[in-house]
């Protein structure tokens, strides 16, 4: 069967603005803006025209005093974004003005952040394996829990009733929400589980591991239905496209793999020049943003990200 999506005619465009490497890229809920978070202590908001025309405008979000490791947009509001930083703060910003509207001081260096799908809560993970849940309206912690294992990435399911943690033990811990009561421990991989992505259609979630595999799980049965084996290095970042048909995964391999979710077969590989930190598909179009440890010829951080999926003119 031929792929419906003609990857061969597509190319990537580069966006530069950061002074140091980009750790995280994320699209807003309507797919019109992309945010990038960097080691240079800033985040930037880019207005991206889906067909790639016109000059790109960007706004700088300044205020953090350490690396902006991860960021995520409000799933219900196209101009609100939350950032997590090593400076122990979590900040909420208005992407139109670039102003910080809320700020919470937490106990450790924050490395993970994710919104509950209804936009009411934000979960933050820090380097000390502590999870904090913030109420978005008051921007105050409502739950705190420290785990006695390495917690790598966190995610809610589509309904917000389940909360997932990927761990250094190769497991995925499934908790009920909001009680955070343990529901299930999935023995997912033979090495640490690094990243997790929820299929936007709600059928699956995928887990990327240090064993270089990506596993695909049926969310209703909690069973592994297939594995993707194209990468040879620990999987750092994964993302489903908006239809749930494709999954992108990346590592220290010098390509990003795009595979068909149903068949498990690779449909395209995007070459890259460095280890990747973040890949994310646009929620409306087949545009994939990606960022990594790119360096220039003087071995200095480039501070760029790229978007794949523009048609060649």
Backbone torsions as a table, in degrees:
resi	resn	phi	psi	omega
1	UNK	NA	131.2	178.9
2	UNK	-77.7	145.7	177.3
3	UNK	-69.0	141.3	179.1
4	UNK	-71.3	-23.1	-170.0
5	UNK	-106.2	114.3	-172.6
6	UNK	-79.7	79.2	-177.2
7	UNK	-59.6	-31.1	-171.8
8	UNK	-59.6	-30.9	-175.5
9	UNK	-89.4	8.1	-173.1
10	UNK	-103.4	153.9	178.3
11	UNK	-140.0	173.5	-177.2
12	UNK	-104.6	151.9	175.1
13	UNK	-122.3	141.9	-176.2
14	UNK	-101.4	141.0	179.2
15	UNK	-125.3	124.5	-179.6
16	UNK	-125.1	146.1	-178.9
17	UNK	-175.9	-26.7	-180.0
18	UNK	-82.2	154.5	179.5
19	UNK	-90.1	-19.3	177.5
20	UNK	-134.1	179.5	-170.3
21	UNK	-64.4	151.5	-178.6
22	UNK	-91.4	126.4	-177.2
23	UNK	-93.9	-29.4	-169.1
24	UNK	-147.9	136.9	171.6
25	UNK	-127.7	143.2	-178.8
26	UNK	-152.8	139.6	177.8
27	UNK	-93.4	148.3	172.1
28	UNK	-73.7	172.1	-169.4
29	UNK	-66.9	-20.2	179.0
30	UNK	-106.3	4.0	171.8
31	UNK	76.1	19.0	-177.7
32	UNK	-100.8	-20.0	-177.8
33	UNK	-129.7	145.5	176.0
34	UNK	-120.6	137.4	175.1
35	UNK	-109.3	143.9	176.2
36	UNK	-127.5	136.9	179.2
37	UNK	-117.5	138.9	-169.6
38	UNK	-133.1	161.0	172.4
39	UNK	-62.7	-18.5	-179.6
40	UNK	-75.8	9.9	174.9
41	UNK	77.1	9.5	177.8
42	UNK	-121.6	161.9	164.6
43	UNK	-116.7	155.9	175.6
44	UNK	-131.6	146.7	177.2
45	UNK	-110.8	127.1	-178.7
46	UNK	-117.4	131.8	174.6
47	UNK	-89.5	117.1	-173.9
48	UNK	-111.4	119.2	175.3
49	UNK	-80.2	124.6	-171.0
50	UNK	-59.7	-22.6	179.7
51	UNK	-97.9	3.9	169.2
52	UNK	80.9	17.2	179.9
53	UNK	-95.6	164.8	170.6
54	UNK	81.5	160.6	179.9
55	UNK	-74.6	143.1	-177.9
56	UNK	-89.2	125.3	175.8
57	UNK	-94.5	141.6	172.3
58	UNK	-139.3	152.3	-179.0
59	UNK	-120.0	138.0	179.3
60	UNK	-95.3	134.4	174.8
61	UNK	-103.8	107.1	-173.9
62	UNK	-111.4	143.4	177.3
63	UNK	154.0	-33.9	177.5
64	UNK	-66.1	150.0	-179.4
65	UNK	-112.4	13.3	175.2
66	UNK	-149.9	177.8	-177.9
67	UNK	-52.1	136.6	172.4
68	UNK	-91.2	99.1	-170.8
69	UNK	-81.2	-36.2	179.5
70	UNK	-149.7	152.9	177.9
71	UNK	-145.8	157.4	178.3
72	UNK	-152.6	146.8	-178.8
73	UNK	-90.0	151.1	171.1
74	UNK	-61.4	123.5	-176.4
75	UNK	-67.6	-12.4	-177.9
76	UNK	-112.7	-4.5	-174.4
77	UNK	-138.1	116.9	-170.8
78	UNK	-72.5	-5.8	-177.9
79	UNK	-122.6	10.9	177.6
80	UNK	-112.2	132.5	-176.4
81	UNK	-137.9	143.7	178.5
82	UNK	-113.1	139.3	179.4
83	UNK	-123.2	144.1	177.5
84	UNK	-117.9	134.3	-174.6
85	UNK	-134.2	159.0	173.7
86	UNK	-65.5	-10.6	-180.0
87	UNK	-81.1	10.6	177.2
88	UNK	76.1	2.0	177.8
89	UNK	-104.6	156.3	168.1
90	UNK	-120.0	133.9	-177.6
91	UNK	-126.9	146.8	176.1
92	UNK	-110.6	133.3	-174.6
93	UNK	-126.4	153.2	167.9
94	UNK	-97.6	116.5	-173.2
95	UNK	-71.5	-13.2	178.6
96	UNK	-79.0	-42.1	-177.0
97	UNK	-96.2	-20.2	-174.1
98	UNK	77.5	12.1	-177.2
99	UNK	-94.7	144.3	175.9
100	UNK	-82.9	123.3	-176.3
101	UNK	-98.2	-27.3	-178.2
102	UNK	-143.9	151.0	178.4
103	UNK	-147.7	136.4	176.8
104	UNK	-125.8	131.9	175.4
105	UNK	-90.3	120.3	178.7
106	UNK	-110.4	-173.9	-167.9
107	UNK	-90.6	-14.5	-175.0
108	UNK	-144.1	-174.7	179.7
109	UNK	-78.1	117.6	-173.7
110	UNK	-82.6	132.8	-179.8
111	UNK	-124.7	-10.8	-174.4
112	UNK	-138.2	140.6	174.8
113	UNK	-150.6	140.5	177.6
114	UNK	-152.1	146.2	177.9
115	UNK	-92.1	142.7	166.6
116	UNK	-65.7	141.0	-174.0
117	UNK	-56.4	-24.9	178.1
118	UNK	-87.8	1.9	175.1
119	UNK	79.5	5.6	-174.9
120	UNK	-87.6	-28.7	-176.0
121	UNK	-129.1	152.9	173.0
122	UNK	-123.8	134.5	175.8
123	UNK	-106.6	137.3	-177.8
124	UNK	-129.0	133.8	176.1
125	UNK	-114.5	143.9	179.3
126	UNK	-119.4	176.7	-176.3
127	UNK	-64.9	-18.1	-179.8
128	UNK	-94.2	18.5	177.6
129	UNK	60.7	35.1	177.2
130	UNK	-107.0	136.2	179.3
131	UNK	-107.4	131.7	174.0
132	UNK	-123.4	131.9	174.2
133	UNK	-106.2	126.5	179.5
134	UNK	-107.5	139.3	168.6
135	UNK	-78.5	123.6	-172.0
136	UNK	-66.6	-36.4	-176.4
137	UNK	-65.6	-49.3	-179.4
138	UNK	-87.5	-17.3	-175.5
139	UNK	54.4	46.7	178.5
140	UNK	-126.6	147.0	178.2
141	UNK	-63.8	133.9	174.6
142	UNK	-112.6	-20.5	174.9
143	UNK	-138.8	144.0	168.3
144	UNK	-135.9	134.3	176.0
145	UNK	-146.2	131.2	175.6
146	UNK	-101.3	133.9	-179.5
147	UNK	-104.3	150.9	-178.2
148	UNK	-95.7	23.3	173.1
149	UNK	-139.2	166.2	-178.4
150	UNK	-72.0	120.0	177.2
151	UNK	-102.2	122.9	-175.8
152	UNK	-101.1	-54.6	178.1
153	UNK	-138.4	158.1	-172.6
154	UNK	-132.3	149.5	179.1
155	UNK	-161.7	148.4	169.1
156	UNK	-94.2	154.4	168.1
157	UNK	-76.6	177.8	-172.2
158	UNK	-64.2	-31.2	-177.7
159	UNK	-88.0	-12.3	-179.0
160	UNK	80.1	9.3	-178.7
161	UNK	-91.5	-15.8	179.1
162	UNK	-124.9	145.8	-179.3
163	UNK	-127.9	129.1	-175.4
164	UNK	-109.2	141.9	171.9
165	UNK	-126.8	131.6	170.7
166	UNK	-95.5	138.0	-170.9
167	UNK	-121.9	162.5	177.0
168	UNK	-69.0	-10.5	179.4
169	UNK	-87.5	2.8	-177.1
170	UNK	84.4	11.2	-180.0
171	UNK	-108.5	160.9	165.4
172	UNK	-113.8	121.0	178.1
173	UNK	-92.8	128.4	179.9
174	UNK	-109.6	120.9	-178.4
175	UNK	-115.5	149.1	171.6
176	UNK	-75.0	147.9	176.3
177	UNK	-125.1	135.6	13.2
178	UNK	-93.1	1.5	-173.7
179	UNK	-71.3	-21.9	-174.2
180	UNK	60.3	26.7	176.3
181	UNK	-77.1	136.1	-179.3
182	UNK	-64.8	130.9	177.1
183	UNK	-105.3	-38.4	-171.1
184	UNK	-161.0	148.1	168.9
185	UNK	-120.3	115.8	-179.1
186	UNK	-96.6	122.7	175.5
187	UNK	-80.1	91.2	-166.2
188	UNK	-91.3	-40.7	-173.3
189	UNK	-142.5	165.3	179.6
190	UNK	-85.8	-5.4	177.0
191	UNK	-137.7	177.4	-176.2
192	UNK	-52.0	140.7	174.0
193	UNK	-92.2	122.7	-174.0
194	UNK	-96.4	-45.5	-170.3
195	UNK	-135.8	158.3	-179.5
196	UNK	-140.9	145.0	175.3
197	UNK	-138.1	142.9	179.2
198	UNK	-104.3	128.7	177.6
199	UNK	-64.3	129.1	-175.3
200	UNK	-63.8	-17.6	177.9
201	UNK	-84.3	-14.5	174.2
202	UNK	89.5	9.9	-178.6
203	UNK	-87.4	-36.5	-168.8
204	UNK	-131.6	164.2	157.6
205	UNK	-132.4	156.5	-179.1
206	UNK	-123.4	148.0	-177.9
207	UNK	-128.4	131.3	176.4
208	UNK	-107.0	139.4	-170.9
209	UNK	-129.0	164.7	174.0
210	UNK	-65.5	-16.0	177.8
211	UNK	-81.2	7.3	177.2
212	UNK	74.9	7.8	178.6
213	UNK	-102.9	154.0	169.1
214	UNK	-114.6	125.7	177.7
215	UNK	-105.8	143.6	-179.8
216	UNK	-112.1	128.2	-173.6
217	UNK	-119.3	135.5	171.3
218	UNK	-75.4	120.7	-171.0
219	UNK	-73.4	-27.7	-179.0
220	UNK	-79.6	-32.1	-178.6
221	UNK	-97.2	-16.0	-173.3
222	UNK	56.5	42.2	178.5
223	UNK	-120.8	143.7	176.1
224	UNK	-76.4	124.0	-178.1
225	UNK	-101.3	-25.0	173.8
226	UNK	-166.2	164.8	174.5
227	UNK	-125.7	149.4	177.4
228	UNK	-107.9	129.3	-166.3
229	UNK	-120.8	16.9	-171.8
230	UNK	-75.0	-27.8	-175.4
231	UNK	-85.3	153.6	179.3
232	UNK	-113.7	-3.3	-179.1
233	UNK	-120.5	164.9	178.6
234	UNK	-51.3	132.6	-175.8
235	UNK	-80.0	120.2	-174.7
236	UNK	-96.9	-27.3	-170.2
237	UNK	-158.0	138.9	-179.6
238	UNK	-141.3	155.3	178.8
239	UNK	-158.5	138.4	172.0
240	UNK	-88.7	146.0	172.5
241	UNK	-76.5	174.5	-169.2
242	UNK	-66.1	-23.9	179.4
243	UNK	-92.5	-8.0	-176.7
244	UNK	76.5	11.0	-178.2
245	UNK	-85.0	-27.0	-174.2
246	UNK	-127.0	149.8	174.0
247	UNK	-128.4	132.5	176.3
248	UNK	-103.6	138.8	177.4
249	UNK	-140.2	148.1	-176.7
250	UNK	-149.1	160.4	-171.4
251	UNK	-155.4	-145.6	171.7
252	UNK	-89.7	-3.3	171.7
253	UNK	-62.7	150.0	-175.1
254	UNK	-90.2	40.6	171.2
255	UNK	-155.3	157.3	171.3
256	UNK	-102.6	129.0	179.6
257	UNK	-91.0	132.7	171.1
258	UNK	-116.8	118.8	-177.4
259	UNK	-120.2	154.4	173.3
260	UNK	-76.3	124.9	-174.9
261	UNK	-63.5	-39.0	-175.9
262	UNK	-74.2	-40.3	-175.2
263	UNK	-95.4	-20.6	-175.5
264	UNK	79.2	1.4	-176.5
265	UNK	-88.6	143.7	175.2
266	UNK	-68.6	131.1	175.8
267	UNK	-106.4	-21.2	179.2
268	UNK	-163.4	151.4	171.0
269	UNK	-127.8	130.4	177.8
270	UNK	-97.6	118.4	178.5
271	UNK	-68.1	143.3	173.8
272	UNK	-138.0	163.9	-171.1
273	UNK	-99.9	-2.9	-174.8
274	UNK	-154.9	172.0	174.2
275	UNK	-61.3	142.0	-177.9
276	UNK	-95.7	143.6	177.1
277	UNK	-104.6	-29.1	-171.6
278	UNK	-156.0	129.9	168.9
279	UNK	-126.3	138.6	174.4
280	UNK	-150.2	126.7	176.1
281	UNK	-76.6	145.7	173.0
282	UNK	-65.7	142.0	-177.5
283	UNK	-74.5	-6.1	-178.1
284	UNK	-124.5	-28.7	-174.3
285	UNK	-127.0	162.0	175.3
286	UNK	-83.1	69.7	175.0
287	UNK	-120.9	128.2	-178.4
288	UNK	-114.3	116.7	175.6
289	UNK	-88.8	141.5	178.9
290	UNK	-149.7	147.7	-176.7
291	UNK	-146.7	145.0	-179.0
292	UNK	-150.6	-156.6	-173.7
293	UNK	-91.3	40.3	-176.0
294	UNK	-59.8	138.3	176.1
295	UNK	-124.3	153.7	176.2
296	UNK	-87.7	-175.0	-174.4
297	UNK	-67.8	-15.4	176.2
298	UNK	-93.7	11.0	179.4
299	UNK	65.1	25.3	173.5
300	UNK	-97.5	150.8	177.2
301	UNK	-56.0	138.1	179.0
302	UNK	-87.0	-30.1	178.9
303	UNK	69.2	34.7	-178.4
304	UNK	-113.8	160.8	162.8
305	UNK	-134.4	168.2	-178.9
306	UNK	-132.8	158.0	174.1
307	UNK	-126.4	124.9	178.4
308	UNK	-100.8	141.5	174.2
309	UNK	130.4	1.9	176.3
310	UNK	-81.8	140.2	-179.9
311	UNK	-76.8	142.7	177.7
312	UNK	-68.8	133.1	-177.4
313	UNK	-72.6	NA	NA
